[in-house]
């Protein structure tokens, strides 16, 4: 869902991103006993929770639409990605699923464009 507002050369966009939860990939994990020793190996399949982020972007347009300056913030509320044990089909990442979530947290970007 996205909301877009413009006024006097300034344009603002706010986006709400929602990812539904899902059942994580099944993994074999080794239990650790109370004394610190390794116990038996068991199958584990967790639930990855749903996830909501808010992104904001502001653009200033000047010089008869030749200059565009954009400042944006992804994950404005700095929400932490839900944990996942997925190890296949998503690259080499472990701890989160990069197909659906970004581990960077809040990121700020600046972009400038000029057309001749």
Backbone as a chain_set.jsonl record, in Angstrom:
{"seq": "XXXXXXXXXXXXXXXXXXXXXXXXXXXXXXXXXXXXXXXXXXXXXXXXXXXXXXXXXXXXXXXXXXXXXXXXXXXXXXXXXXXXXXXXXXXXXXXXXXXXXXXXXXXXXXXXXXXX", "coords": {"N": [[0.851, -1.157, 0.0], [0.563, 2.214, -0.805], [1.084, 5.72, -0.409], [0.898, 8.858, -1.984], [1.979, 12.178, -2.308], [2.108, 15.458, -3.618], [3.552, 18.773, -3.905], [4.332, 21.999, -4.915], [6.829, 21.329, -6.283], [7.874, 19.447, -4.558], [7.661, 16.048, -3.78], [6.203, 13.389, -2.085], [6.348, 10.109, -0.837], [4.958, 7.406, 0.838], [5.27, 4.112, 1.883], [3.767, 1.095, 2.838], [4.876, -2.02, 3.648], [4.068, -5.403, 3.624], [4.683, -8.668, 4.679], [3.577, -11.902, 4.754], [3.525, -14.421, 7.355], [5.188, -17.649, 7.483], [5.726, -21.232, 7.321], [8.799, -22.392, 8.299], [11.754, -23.804, 6.696], [12.42, -27.234, 7.227], [14.805, -28.395, 9.568], [17.665, -30.201, 10.795], [18.653, -30.294, 14.089], [21.011, -30.185, 16.771], [20.57, -30.991, 20.079], [21.536, -29.319, 23.069], [22.684, -30.363, 26.103], [21.965, -29.756, 29.648], [24.389, -29.756, 30.988], [26.124, -28.816, 29.11], [27.018, -30.569, 27.188], [26.707, -32.263, 23.994], [23.591, -33.363, 22.856], [21.0, -35.472, 21.578], [20.173, -35.561, 18.035], [17.588, -33.774, 16.499], [14.611, -33.168, 14.529], [13.596, -29.966, 13.465], [11.163, -27.514, 12.875], [10.375, -24.367, 12.415], [8.265, -21.426, 12.802], [8.074, -18.643, 10.795], [7.53, -15.352, 11.523], [5.016, -12.904, 10.544], [5.72, -9.765, 8.84], [6.2, -6.287, 8.906], [7.068, -3.3, 7.297], [7.856, 0.21, 6.945], [8.398, 2.531, 4.428], [9.841, 5.619, 3.343], [9.946, 8.281, 1.005], [11.191, 11.244, -0.406], [11.081, 13.625, -2.988], [12.568, 16.278, -4.733], [11.882, 18.395, -7.35], [13.335, 20.434, -9.776], [14.331, 23.256, -11.823], [12.802, 23.212, -14.252], [11.989, 20.496, -14.435], [14.446, 19.256, -14.897], [16.29, 18.691, -12.908], [16.456, 16.39, -10.299], [16.223, 15.616, -6.967], [16.459, 13.176, -4.556], [15.592, 11.861, -1.442], [15.534, 9.106, 0.609], [14.202, 6.702, 2.934], [14.478, 3.471, 3.867], [12.723, 0.98, 5.67], [11.793, 2.581, 7.857], [10.988, 2.526, 10.578], [12.866, 0.904, 11.673], [12.635, -1.95, 11.95], [13.428, -5.242, 12.988], [14.423, -8.052, 11.057], [12.459, -11.061, 10.802], [13.482, -14.189, 12.205], [14.981, -17.006, 10.542], [15.743, -20.378, 9.707], [16.382, -21.213, 7.231], [18.348, -22.741, 4.758], [18.695, -23.417, 2.152], [18.161, -22.573, -1.297], [18.157, -19.853, -1.023], [20.502, -18.508, -1.325], [23.57, -17.993, 0.461], [22.909, -17.229, 2.997], [22.116, -17.309, 6.508], [19.859, -17.319, 9.167], [18.085, -15.397, 8.424], [15.722, -14.936, 5.75], [16.735, -13.963, 2.725], [15.208, -13.623, 0.447], [12.843, -12.505, 1.161], [13.29, -10.661, 3.214], [15.288, -7.946, 4.489], [18.433, -7.643, 5.891], [19.617, -5.28, 6.733], [18.282, -3.354, 8.247], [17.226, -0.045, 9.146], [17.817, 2.034, 6.42], [19.293, 4.76, 4.733], [19.102, 6.728, 1.841], [20.416, 8.787, -0.801], [19.781, 10.414, -3.802], [20.608, 11.819, -6.918], [19.672, 13.34, -9.965], [20.192, 14.583, -13.198], [19.004, 15.857, -16.186], [19.855, 16.537, -19.543]], "CA": [[0.0, 0.0, 0.0], [1.415, 3.377, -0.96], [0.423, 7.018, -0.455], [1.741, 9.771, -2.745], [1.515, 13.551, -2.205], [3.021, 16.406, -4.24], [3.211, 20.175, -3.715], [5.397, 22.966, -5.218], [8.11, 20.725, -6.623], [8.193, 18.384, -3.606], [6.798, 14.872, -3.887], [6.444, 12.495, -0.955], [5.747, 8.788, -0.988], [5.064, 6.545, 2.012], [4.859, 2.766, 1.488], [3.644, 0.081, 3.879], [5.203, -3.33, 3.082], [3.642, -6.5, 4.492], [5.017, -10.042, 4.288], [2.885, -12.841, 5.646], [4.357, -15.44, 7.973], [5.184, -18.946, 6.805], [6.412, -22.32, 8.004], [10.204, -22.403, 7.891], [12.32, -25.046, 6.181], [12.763, -28.202, 8.27], [16.24, -28.525, 9.803], [18.097, -31.09, 11.87], [19.429, -29.55, 15.077], [21.541, -30.982, 17.87], [20.229, -30.434, 21.378], [22.635, -29.172, 24.014], [22.227, -30.753, 27.439], [22.169, -28.771, 30.703], [25.805, -29.731, 31.37], [26.886, -28.279, 27.99], [27.371, -31.609, 26.22], [25.779, -32.4, 22.876], [22.589, -34.412, 23.016], [20.564, -36.123, 20.337], [19.786, -34.736, 16.903], [16.141, -33.81, 16.29], [14.101, -32.327, 13.448], [12.956, -28.738, 13.94], [10.546, -26.702, 11.837], [9.806, -23.206, 13.09], [7.328, -20.537, 12.133], [8.605, -17.303, 10.573], [6.397, -14.454, 11.758], [4.736, -11.879, 9.535], [6.669, -8.678, 8.956], [5.714, -5.031, 8.337], [8.002, -2.172, 7.292], [7.37, 1.458, 6.359], [9.436, 3.248, 3.688], [9.476, 6.993, 2.99], [10.788, 8.872, -0.031], [10.845, 12.612, -0.801], [11.791, 14.07, -4.186], [12.43, 17.682, -5.107], [12.073, 18.57, -8.789], [13.618, 21.847, -10.031], [14.898, 23.621, -13.126], [11.899, 22.722, -15.299], [12.055, 19.023, -14.416], [15.761, 18.737, -15.291], [17.006, 18.262, -11.707], [15.673, 15.635, -9.314], [16.942, 15.216, -5.763], [15.61, 12.247, -3.814], [16.057, 11.348, -0.156], [14.637, 8.03, 1.007], [14.518, 5.881, 4.104], [13.86, 2.147, 3.873], [12.518, 0.458, 7.021], [11.784, 3.804, 8.667], [10.829, 2.217, 12.005], [14.002, 0.05, 12.017], [12.161, -3.268, 12.382], [14.373, -6.334, 12.78], [13.882, -9.146, 10.25], [12.167, -12.292, 11.539], [14.521, -15.214, 12.086], [14.705, -18.183, 9.739], [16.859, -21.318, 9.615], [16.474, -21.649, 5.843], [19.733, -22.832, 4.282], [18.716, -23.741, 0.727], [17.301, -21.802, -2.191], [18.167, -18.431, -0.7], [21.878, -18.059, -1.234], [24.381, -18.522, 1.554], [22.518, -16.569, 4.238], [21.483, -18.104, 7.56], [19.343, -16.438, 10.205], [16.949, -14.708, 7.814], [15.507, -15.36, 4.368], [16.936, -12.742, 1.941], [14.208, -13.479, -0.613], [11.711, -11.759, 1.702], [13.657, -9.686, 4.234], [16.554, -7.252, 4.341], [19.057, -7.628, 7.212], [20.273, -4.009, 7.015], [17.531, -2.456, 9.121], [16.939, 1.256, 8.54], [18.847, 2.535, 5.508], [18.993, 6.075, 4.168], [19.784, 6.906, 0.563], [20.301, 10.071, -1.471], [19.926, 10.227, -5.238], [20.501, 13.051, -7.706], [19.609, 13.091, -11.406], [20.078, 15.782, -14.019], [18.852, 15.537, -17.61], [20.286, 17.628, -20.416]], "C": [[0.902, 1.227, 0.0], [0.572, 4.646, -1.007], [1.394, 8.014, -1.078], [1.151, 11.163, -2.683], [2.548, 14.461, -2.858], [2.552, 17.836, -4.039], [4.446, 21.037, -3.998], [6.76, 22.339, -5.464], [8.565, 19.63, -5.678], [7.18, 17.256, -3.75], [7.188, 13.887, -2.797], [5.691, 11.187, -1.174], [6.004, 7.974, 0.279], [4.493, 5.184, 1.615], [4.844, 1.851, 2.697], [3.85, -1.28, 3.212], [4.814, -4.413, 4.077], [4.066, -7.827, 3.877], [4.337, -10.976, 5.276], [3.878, -13.832, 6.235], [4.257, -16.752, 7.211], [5.914, -19.972, 7.658], [7.817, -22.414, 7.43], [10.621, -23.771, 7.362], [12.701, -25.959, 7.356], [14.28, -28.358, 8.345], [16.5, -29.582, 10.869], [18.979, -30.278, 12.799], [19.881, -30.498, 16.175], [21.208, -30.287, 19.182], [21.478, -30.332, 22.239], [22.065, -29.436, 25.403], [22.553, -29.664, 28.457], [23.635, -28.664, 31.117], [26.708, -29.223, 30.247], [27.282, -29.31, 26.943], [26.305, -31.678, 25.119], [24.853, -33.584, 23.118], [22.218, -35.005, 21.668], [20.199, -35.095, 19.267], [18.288, -34.901, 16.667], [15.777, -32.926, 15.101], [13.38, -31.127, 14.059], [12.387, -27.989, 12.738], [9.806, -25.562, 12.519], [8.827, -22.443, 12.225], [7.994, -19.172, 12.006], [7.421, -16.346, 10.658], [6.196, -13.475, 10.605], [5.586, -10.644, 9.838], [6.126, -7.448, 8.246], [6.83, -3.993, 8.404], [7.326, -0.973, 6.634], [8.563, 2.14, 5.687], [8.928, 4.652, 3.361], [10.464, 7.514, 1.962], [10.275, 10.27, -0.341], [11.707, 13.003, -1.983], [11.51, 15.547, -4.404], [12.775, 17.796, -6.582], [12.234, 20.067, -9.057], [14.122, 22.018, -11.454], [14.11, 22.998, -14.28], [12.022, 21.22, -15.498], [13.401, 18.449, -14.853], [16.54, 18.179, -14.091], [16.049, 17.558, -10.753], [16.59, 15.223, -8.169], [16.003, 14.364, -4.919], [16.32, 11.817, -2.538], [15.052, 10.29, 0.287], [15.132, 7.297, 2.233], [13.745, 4.575, 3.978], [13.811, 1.649, 5.308], [12.613, 1.599, 8.04], [11.74, 3.527, 10.164], [11.9, 1.258, 12.519], [13.57, -1.288, 12.618], [13.196, -4.335, 12.059], [13.698, -7.464, 12.007], [13.555, -10.348, 11.117], [13.224, -13.348, 11.25], [14.035, -16.409, 11.278], [15.939, -19.072, 9.744], [17.044, -21.833, 8.191], [17.928, -21.641, 5.395], [19.812, -23.138, 2.787], [17.789, -22.851, -0.055], [17.311, -20.317, -1.937], [19.589, -17.908, -0.589], [22.569, -18.663, -0.028], [24.001, -17.953, 2.918], [21.911, -17.565, 5.224], [21.052, -17.146, 8.661], [18.16, -15.621, 9.721], [16.851, -15.181, 6.373], [15.615, -14.127, 3.465], [15.967, -12.588, 0.771], [13.056, -12.593, -0.153], [12.095, -10.614, 2.629], [15.052, -9.138, 4.001], [17.218, -7.149, 5.719], [19.625, -6.269, 7.615], [19.543, -3.127, 8.018], [17.245, -1.153, 8.396], [18.115, 1.668, 7.654], [18.359, 3.83, 4.877], [19.76, 6.205, 2.857], [19.484, 8.291, -0.008], [20.595, 9.843, -2.945], [19.759, 11.556, -5.936], [20.498, 12.664, -9.183], [19.438, 14.424, -12.134], [19.981, 15.352, -15.466], [19.191, 16.754, -18.431], [19.269, 17.876, -21.499]], "O": [[1.895, 1.27, 0.726], [-0.52, 4.653, -1.575], [2.579, 8.019, -0.743], [-0.033, 11.346, -2.965], [3.748, 14.258, -2.671], [1.353, 18.114, -4.003], [5.494, 20.83, -3.387], [7.753, 22.791, -4.894], [9.548, 18.944, -5.962], [5.976, 17.499, -3.831], [8.368, 13.589, -2.612], [4.55, 11.174, -1.634], [7.143, 7.87, 0.735], [3.386, 5.096, 1.084], [5.789, 1.83, 3.486], [3.093, -1.655, 2.317], [5.191, -4.347, 5.247], [3.833, -8.076, 2.695], [4.507, -10.847, 6.488], [4.95, -14.053, 5.672], [3.354, -16.942, 6.396], [6.63, -19.623, 8.597], [7.997, -22.504, 6.216], [9.924, -24.766, 7.56], [13.242, -25.493, 8.359], [14.956, -28.444, 7.32], [15.661, -29.826, 11.735], [19.939, -29.646, 12.359], [19.214, -31.489, 16.471], [21.537, -29.115, 19.365], [22.374, -31.17, 22.143], [21.089, -28.811, 25.818], [23.328, -28.752, 28.167], [24.079, -27.601, 31.55], [27.929, -29.197, 30.405], [27.834, -28.946, 25.904], [25.174, -31.221, 25.288], [25.285, -34.66, 23.53], [23.027, -35.033, 20.74], [19.952, -33.925, 19.56], [17.775, -36.02, 16.638], [16.543, -32.043, 14.715], [12.65, -31.259, 15.041], [13.051, -27.849, 11.711], [8.751, -25.76, 13.121], [8.598, -22.781, 11.064], [8.434, -18.604, 13.006], [6.428, -16.512, 9.95], [7.097, -13.252, 9.797], [6.105, -10.491, 10.944], [5.646, -7.542, 7.117], [7.464, -3.825, 9.446], [6.366, -1.113, 5.876], [9.615, 2.308, 6.304], [7.735, 4.851, 3.132], [11.66, 7.232, 2.03], [9.073, 10.469, -0.52], [12.912, 12.752, -1.995], [10.376, 16.008, -4.278], [13.837, 17.346, -7.015], [11.405, 20.875, -8.638], [14.313, 21.048, -12.187], [14.674, 22.348, -15.16], [12.146, 20.746, -16.627], [13.484, 17.258, -15.153], [17.366, 17.282, -14.258], [14.973, 18.068, -10.442], [17.607, 14.563, -8.38], [14.887, 14.779, -4.606], [17.496, 11.455, -2.556], [13.851, 10.555, 0.333], [16.327, 7.277, 2.529], [12.514, 4.567, 3.98], [14.747, 1.867, 6.077], [13.425, 1.559, 8.963], [12.392, 4.227, 10.939], [11.85, 0.842, 13.677], [14.076, -1.705, 13.66], [13.777, -4.33, 10.974], [12.541, -7.796, 12.268], [14.281, -10.639, 12.068], [13.793, -13.382, 10.159], [12.861, -16.777, 11.315], [17.063, -18.571, 9.78], [17.787, -22.789, 7.971], [18.653, -20.671, 5.617], [20.902, -23.117, 2.217], [16.752, -22.42, 0.45], [16.553, -19.58, -2.567], [19.85, -16.966, 0.159], [22.184, -19.733, 0.445], [24.712, -18.179, 3.897], [21.273, -18.54, 4.825], [21.811, -16.255, 9.041], [17.323, -15.201, 10.52], [17.796, -15.763, 5.841], [14.689, -13.317, 3.432], [15.911, -11.519, 0.162], [12.365, -11.994, -0.978], [11.308, -9.686, 2.815], [15.894, -9.794, 3.388], [16.606, -6.608, 6.64], [20.077, -6.119, 8.75], [20.155, -2.223, 8.587], [17.045, -1.143, 7.181], [19.266, 1.65, 8.089], [17.185, 3.979, 4.536], [20.931, 5.834, 2.777], [18.439, 8.882, 0.266], [21.554, 9.153, -3.292], [18.872, 12.337, -5.592], [21.233, 11.768, -9.599], [18.642, 15.273, -11.732], [20.8, 14.558, -15.929], [18.853, 17.878, -18.059], [19.459, 18.76, -22.333]]}, "num_chains": 1, "name": "protein.A"}
